[in-house]
Amino acid sequence: MRFVYADNAATTPVSPKVVEAIIPYMTEHYGNPSSLYEVGQVAHKAVEKARQQVADALGADSKEIFFTSGGSEADNWAIRGAAALGAKKGKKHLITSKFEHHAVLHTMAALEKEGFTVTYLDVYENGIVRPEDVEKAITDETCLVTIMYANNEIGTVQPIAEIGKICRDKGVLFHTDAVQAVGHIRIDVKEQNIDMLSLSGHKFHATKGIGALYCKKGLRLPNLIEGGAQESGRRAGTENVPGIVGLGVAITDMCEHLEENAKKVSALRDRLFEGASKISHSRINGDTEHRLPGNFSMCFEGVEGESLLLMLDFKGVCASSGSACTSGSLDPSHVLLSIGLKHEVAHGSLRLSISENNTEEDVDYILEVLPPIIDRLRSMSPLWDHILEEEKELN
């Protein structure tokens, strides 16, 4: 049986280059970067090299990069920090979209309990936030707009530069959760008017447990963790040197091969769409043009997503019905509901996320095993019988 890993949006395998780069920082160069002796200073220089690598990948300055444990932490720091700054000026209104990652949505919900008001923008059937909606939602009380760069479930890429310009013109801070985009799409924080940006290494072949927050020079967020001078005194705690080194290597490697990877991966994605669209009562989720190169998201009526994933796993295919962070939930995806899908349709969702490591043979294997699985699940589904009955009545 063939094994196909097609859930790279959940996490990616650590690249051989990253593994090779980080091992010395667990065996030879294991010093604390805050130490003055040589083994510590070697570690310190490695951390600063990686900081520059991340900055270069984003068009930023190295002093604007702060290492975190991952994207969720970076999201929380940016949003809560901006909210605190806004509250000092009497501004307690925030703007986001309805289909953000839960790291953003749950933070917003927590802030609402603390007296902030939040506007949740529509994303429409194509899964795209409209810049004019952002502009209309901004008031004199707005302290932050946070819109994800690319959606983690349906892969739609947002008009970040346009939204950023609106925020810049209005004097409102703009944050983007770019966890799914970094390493896969060209990003320039200066050109795109981004004040803060979150990223996570394990989405582009670095290790889990390492991420970063870009924070524009001159923007002083409240400290995230007190207790030490690390990260310019703003996030205390001994640095995760191997993770940081790996992050720098991974982001540099991905950006150097970004165009060729995108070309290959988008071709595989389109091959998947073409084949899967031949299955009756199927639909592509989100805009087909403005989306991540490797994102495939479709719904199949009369199918229960969890069963679909289990049967694909039985055939050696690793897939998802949406975000890995909520894969244990039986509730339909909030992302799919936000683009107007009915509950019974959203339940039949399938997300495949392709990387440059996948092949045409992988795609062809998926397209070989997927239709029979859907046929089998539909043959056992009362919902599918109901759908067919309704069609007969209409005809």
N, C-alpha and C positions, 0 to 999 in steps of 0.2 A: 504493500500500500504506500502511495506517495504521501509525503508530509509537505504541507504548504502553510507557511506562516503568512497570514494576511491580516494582521491586526497591529500594524506598526503605529497607528495612532494611539494605541494603548501603551505600548512601549516598544523599543527597538533593541535588537541584540547589540551588545557592546562591540565596537569594531576592533579588529586586530591591532590597528595603529594605536588605539586608545589603551588597550591592554598592555601593549609593549611600553607605552609612555608612562603608565602609572605604577608599574611594578617597582621600579627603583625608588619611588617615594613611599613604598611600604617596607622596603628592605635595606637600602643604603642611605637614602636621604630622608630619614624618618624624623628629623628634628622639628621642634616647635618653631614656626616661623617668627615668633616673638623673641626667640633667644638670640643672643649676640654672638655666640660661638659659630664656627663655620658650618656645622651640619644644620643648624637652624637657619642660617643666612642663605644656604643653598635652597632650602624649602621656601624661604621668603621670596627669593628671586623667581622661583618657579610660579608662585602665586601671582606675582606682579606681571610675569610674562603672559600668563593665562588671562589676566585682567585686560591686558592690551589686545590679546587675540579676540576676546569677546567684543571689546570696543571697536576694533577694526571691522568686525563682521556687521556691526550695526551703524557704522558711520558716526561713532561717538568718541568721547575722550575717555581715557582709562580711569580718570578720577570720577567718572559718572557711573561706573559699574560697581555694584555691590553684590557679593556672592550670598546666596541663600540656600536653603535645603531643597528648593524646588519651586515650581510655578505657583502652587497654592500659597506658599509663604510670601512670595513676591507680590501676588495679588492682594493679599491681606495687608501687607505693609503699605503698599501704594494707596489703597482705598481708605484704610483707616487713618493713615498719615495725612492724606489730603483732606479727609473729613475733619480731623482735629485742627488743621490749619484754617479751614473754612469756618469752623465754629468760633474760633478766636475773633473772626471778623464779623460774626453774626450771620454767616452764610451756612445754611444747613440743608441745602437741596442738592441731590445727586441725580445723575441721569445714566441709565444703562439700557440694555436691550433685554427682551424677554427670553432670549435663548443663550445667554451667557453660561459659562461653566459654573458649577455650583460653588466653586471657590469665590466667585464674584457674587452670585445671587444670595448665598447664605450670609455673606458678609453684609450685603445690603439689608437683608432682613434683620440682622442683629443691630445695625445702625438705626433702622426704623424704630426699634424698641427703645433706642436711646434718644429719640426725639428728632431724628432726621426725616426728611421726606424724600421719596425716591420716585422718579418717573421711569417707567419701563416701556421702552419704545417697541412698536411693532416691527416685525421683520418680513412680513408678507409671504406670499406663496413661494417666491424665489429665494427666501432666506437672506435678504439683503436689507441692511439698515439704510434708510434714505437720509442723506445729509440735510435736506430741508426739514425733516422731522426733528433732527437734533437742534437745528437753529431755532425752530419754533418753541422747543421745550426749554431752552435756556432762559433763565430769568435773572434778576439782580441778586437773587439768593443762591444761585448755583455755584457750587465750589468745585465740582468735578464731573466730567463726562468720562465713562469707561465703556469702551466698545471693543469686543474681541477682534483680533486681526483676521482670524479664520476659525470657523466653527468646528468644534471637535467631533461632531457627529455627521453633519451633512457637508462639511468642507467648504462652505461658501466663504469667499474672501470679500471683506468689507472695503468700502471706499475710504480707507484710513486717511490718506492725504487730504481729501476734501473735508472730512470731519475734523481733522486736526487744524486745518486753516480756519474753519469756523470758530473753533474753540480759542485759537490764538487771537483772532480778531475781536472776540468777545471778552478776552482776558480770563478765560476759564481753563483750569488744568485739564489735560487730556491724558488718560492712561489707556493702554491697550494690552490685553492678555494675548501675547503672541506665541504661546506655548506650542501651538500646532504649526505655526508659520516659520519660525526661525529654523534656518538650515534647509528650507524647502522653497522659500520665496525671497527674492532680493528685498532687503529692508534698509532704509536710511532714515534714522530718527530725526535728523535735521531737516531733510527735504520734506518729510511727511508730517512735520509739526507735532511730533510726539514728545510729551513731557516725561512720561514714565512708561516703561515696557517690561513685561514679565516673560521669562523664558525658563525652560526646564531641559536639562541635558539628556535625559533618557528618551526624549522624543527624536533625537538625532544621533544616536549611537554612542553617547557618553553613558556614564553609570547613573543609576538611580540615586536619589538623595542629594543632588546638586543642581542648582539653578542660579539665576541672577535677576537683579532688578536694575534696569537702567533708570537713572534719575537725573534729569537735566541739571546742569551746573547752575547754582544759585537757588535751587529749590531745596530747602532744608526740611526734610520730613522729620518728625519726632523719632527718637531712637527706637529701634525694634526690641532690642535686648540690652539691658544694662549689665555692666560688670567687667568690662575690659575695653581695650583700645582697638580691637580688631575692626576691620571695615570702617576705618576712620572714626572709630568710637561709636558707631551707630548700630552695630550688631555684634555684641560681645560673644565670645566663645572661640576656642582654638579652631583654626581653619581646617576644613576637610581637604588637605593638600592633594591626595591622590585624585579625589573627585574633581577638584578645581583644575588640576593639570589635564585630566581627561576631557573636561569641558572645553578647555582652550584648544586642544588638539582636534576634537570632534567638530567644533563649530568652524574652525579653519578649513578642515578637510571638506566639509559639506559645502561651504561657500565657494571653494575653489572648483568644485565639480557641479555647482548648482544647475547651470544651464543644461549640461548633458544629462544629468540625472532627471531633471524635469521633463526633458524631451522623451526619454525612455519610459519613465513612469507614467506620464500622461497617455502615451500610446497604449500601454498595458491596461490602464483604466478604461480608455475608450473601447478597447477590445472587449473588456468585461461588460460594459454598458450595452454594446451592440448585441452581444450574445444573450445576456440576461433579459433584455427588452423583448426578446421573442417569446418569453413566457407570458401567457395570457394574464390579464388583470394584474399587471405590474406597473410601477411608476417610479421614475427617478425623483429623488428628493433634492430640491434646491436647484439653483441656477447651474446650467451645464457649462457656461463659459467662465464665470468668475468663481472658480473653485480650486482647491488644492490639487496639485498634479496627481497624487496617489489616492484621492478619496473617491470611493464608490459607495453610494447610499441609495438603496431602493426598498420599496415596500411591495409585498406580495399578498394580495387579498386572500382571505380564507386560510391563513397560515399563522401559527403562534410562534413568535420569535425565539423563545427559549428552546422549544423543540427543534426548530431549524438549526440553531447553534449546536445542540447536542448531536444531531445527526450529521452535521458537517464535521464535527470533531471525530465522530466514529469513522468518517472517511479520511481523516488526517488533515482537515482544513481548520485552521485557527481563525475565527471570525468574531464579530461582535454585533450586537443589536443596537449599539449606540456607544455612549461613554463607558469606559471601563470602570469609572468611579461609581456607576450606578447599575452595573451589570447584574447585581444580585436582586434588583428590584423588579417586581412584576408589574409595576405601574408603567403606562406608556410614556415614552420619552417626552419631556417638556419641550424639547427642541422640535420634535415632529408636530406636537400639538400647536406650537407657536406659528408654524407655517400653514395651519389650517386643516391638518389631517384629522379625520375622525378617529376615535379611540380604537375601533376595531381594525382600521387600516394601519394605524401606527404600531399596533401590536405585532404586525408582520414585517417588521423592518430588519434589514440586513446591512451592516457596514463592513466593507472590506477596505483595508488601507494597505496599499501596495508601496513597496520601497524599491530602490535600485537593485536590491538583492534578488528580487523576484524575476521570473522569466516568462516567456510566452507559453512554455510548457506548463507552468504553474496555473496560468490563466485558463488554458485549455482544459486542464484537469478540473478546475472549479466549475467551468461551464459544462463539463461532462457529468459531474455528480449532482449539481444543483437542481436541474429540472426534475429528475426522478424523485429527489427528496421532497420537493414541493408537491409533486403529484401524490406521493404517498401521504403526506400530511393533510392535503386537501381531501383525500379519500376517507379520512377519519374525522373530518371536521363538520359538525352541524352547521357552523357559520357558512362554510363553502356551499353546502346544500341550500341554505337560505339565499345566498347570492345567486345561485343558478335558478332557483324558483322565481326570484324577483325578475330576473332577465326574461324568463319564459312569459311571465305575465305582461311585461312591457312589450314583448314582441307579438 
